[in-house]
Amino acid sequence: MDQWLDWVHDRHYEFDYRYIYFGYLAARTPEPRNDEITMTVEPDGAVVLQAGAHDRGLRLANDAERAQFVDHLQGRCCRDRYPSMREWEEAQLHTGECE
């Protein structure tokens, strides 16, 4: 998870928060999407999140891994400062603080 997040930061540094937030939304609701994040649902129920065409993706095998990813993002980005990922995402327009 952290390797993928680091890749997103390095590759999309100016707008990384958008990819991270949309990855969070995609992991919460496992439905195919194609916006900042491309999400593919595999036949076995796993999902693959991709942040752009050159991203090999983050594969989340099941509901437990998706929940773990969501929790990880909340802990890494929100910490004690933001009560929700939505509030964190809105604050990123000005601060860019997710590590």
Sequence and secondary structure as in RCSB ss.txt:
>XXXX:A:sequence
MDQWLDWVHDRHYEFDYRYIYFGYLAARTPEPRNDEITMTVEPDGAVVLQAGAHDRGLRLANDAERAQFVDHLQG
RCCRDRYPSMREWEEAQLHTGECE
>XXXX:A:secstr
 HHHHHHHHHHSTTTHHHHHHHHHHHHHS   EESSSEEEE TTS EEEESSTT   EEE SHHHHHHHHHHHII
IIITTT SSHHHHHHHHTT     
